[in-house]
Each structure stands twice: as C-alpha cells, then as structure tokens.
C-alpha cells in the first residue's frame, strides 16, 4: 500500500470516530434507561396542591377528547359494560357525541339556566346611610313551574346573607325571588319567583346512571351576566367522589374535568340527553391544578329540594348529645376516666346528654364511648354524623355499641328531629 493511502485511511478512521463521539452525546446511555426527567416532582407537587388547596368555589365544566376509531370502539364497549353494572336498566352511553346533537341538547336546557344575584344591605360607616348593592352572583336552574310560580335550585352559598335575591332570565328579564328554603350542609337552596317570563323548565336525570368517560355539558354564568349561559363540554372524571366540606362532614359529588370560574355555582351539569344530572358546586382552586370540578348529584339534589319546598329546611335525625373524638382525648383521661387502653384511638366520647332527649331516654351517659352504630364501626364524629344523615331518618331506632367504664354494652335509641337551633357539634 502506498504510504500516502495508509495515512489517508487512518485520517478517515479518526474522523469517523470523532463524529461518532459527537453523535453519542445526544443519545440515551441505554435503551433500557432513558434520560431522567423531572416528571415525578411535577406530579407530586400537583397532587399536593390538590390535597392542600381545598378552596371551594362553584362552577361548570369543559373538555374535548380525541381518539381514533379503534380506541373509540373499545371505550364505548367498556362504558356500556360499566353501565350494566351500575344500573338495573342499562342504557347505551357513548363517549363520542355528534356536535350537532349537542347543540340540540343545549337548546333543551339553556333557557332554564338563570343568573342569581345576591343583593345585600350595606351601611356607609361615615354617613350611616344604608343602601342595597350586589354582593355576588351565581347560577341557578328552573326545575318546576306551577300555579303562576317558578322554582329555581341554586347553591346555598350563592344566596347566603342576601337581603334580596334577583333572578336574571335568558330573555333578559329580571325577577325578584324569595328564598323558599336553604340548607348549608348540602349547599342547596330553592327560590320562588313569578313564572311570567319563564320559557323553559329543566328535567332531572339519574346521576346514578353516570359512568366515567361519559360526555357532560355544564351551563352557567361564569363571571356574571356578561358571560351568561356559557356552555362547556367535558366528561365525567369519576361518577362518585366524597369530598370534605367541613371538618366533620363529607359530601358525595360527581367529578368532572372543567374549565370552571366563579359564577358557575348552582348551574346545570347535563348529560347527552339534555337531563340535569348535577348542580355544579365546587372545584379545587389551587395553582398547578386544572380540571378538577365537582357537581352535586341529581339523585341527592331532588330529595333535598323536595324537603326545602315542603318544610323550608332539611329535617335530619337527632340523638341529643355533644361529642368529642377519642383521638382528641389525652391519654391519662382515656385510662383514668373512660376505662380505655392508652392505644385506643377510635370512637366518640359523649360529653353532654341533653335532658329529655332521645339519648337521655336511651340511657346514654356522659363519658360513654360510642364505638359502633347498627354494627358499623364509628371511628370519629364524622362517621357517626354521616351514617345518621345518609342512612337513617327521624323515627328510626338505632343500636349503639358503647363502652362505659371499660365495659361494653348495647343501647337502643329512637332518633328524634334535629332543630335548626342545634349547634353543629350536636348529634
């Protein structure tokens, strides 16, 4: 070989190796170990934000999902299977809905969604003059019309503190409304107004028929009348969630992905048939959190508004005791006064028994520790209240497993009616 050819060959090999080294800098070190990315910290911070940011605001819901035909077919088959297990009468649910059909659906309900203005009296601290002004706005749904009156369901927090309530209709008319009844625990209220300008009444559907992935629409007034009857599209993210609204009360809700804003509170969440399946009520309001909104399910809204229509309030069963959680009792008290072991952390302690109450009639005493009701374990006062309010009614008799001075016994108690003046920590 010519020496010059050998030198050129060596130069070509050296250049190739240099190019390969430069190329290797941009490839994964191994196909089984891709480059590390900061994905987990992002997810973790998002979850932490959702958990810590229990900001409850109230609204409606959008999202547009795209999938190819094969995925669509699989999703539809899965959804129909889920429906069969959650409803005694299976219904066909499609995760893809024709847009022209959605327009028709919106037209069935839109005029039944109204704006609700909370008007309060304000006193000028300097002049002492009192005047009324709008303190907040929300949404509502007309669900009934009879005898010259129309009835609107909205959220309790939308009308809370109002001296006057004004309803804005889809045709631009405004009507004065009176509060028929309200319930803070379920965050629902019913309004009554003239039906003179009412053009449409919404129909309730069964929220128990909903399945994850099903298309839903939210209609409401985000940010007030300027954007009245805004329609957003989304899906059911979860058909049933339990979220805390107070320290000792959880509420069951429908979770939906939603671009939701203040003012949607009390608006309608509707299915692809144009039925109201939820009243938009809450969202997680937190930086780095998107698409986590909640609606009160229609199956629970309807019996509540029926009670509000009939009685002006919700009637709940009542025992006649004040309670504290065992977990909050000092260790020395557990042993010396309650007869419990130091490691006992579940149950509720009766701190006060009201005279002539159901609890008094049943023989409950101060320092009794309730650990179960009707065979269901009671970990804390929230468990007890949740069971009483959702599983039992006034007049029912319950069986309580109680520890008194360390000895277990069972007592029967007939539930009475809770009065509105009772304090929140009473049962």
Secondary structure, DSSP 8 states (H G I E B T S, - for coil): --HHHHHHHHHHHHHHHHHHHHHHTTS-SBTTB----SHHHHHHHHHHHHHH---EE-----------HHHHHHHHHHHHHHHHHH-SS-----S---HHHHHHHHHHHGGGEEEEEEEEEEE-TTT--EEEEEEEEEEEEEEEEETTEEEEEE-HHHHTT-SEEEEE-TTS-EEEEEEEEEETTTTEEEEEEE-TT------B--GGG--TT-EEEEEE-TTSGGGTTEEEEEEEEEEEEEEEEETTEEEEEEEE-----TT-TT-EEE-TTS-EEEEEEEEE--TT--S-EEEEEHHHHHHHHHHHHHHSS---EE--EEEEEGGGS-HHHHHHTS---TT---SEEEEEE-TTSHHHHHT--TT-EEEEETTEE--SHHHHHHHHHHH--TT-EEEEEEEETTEEEEEEEE-EE--TTS-TTB-
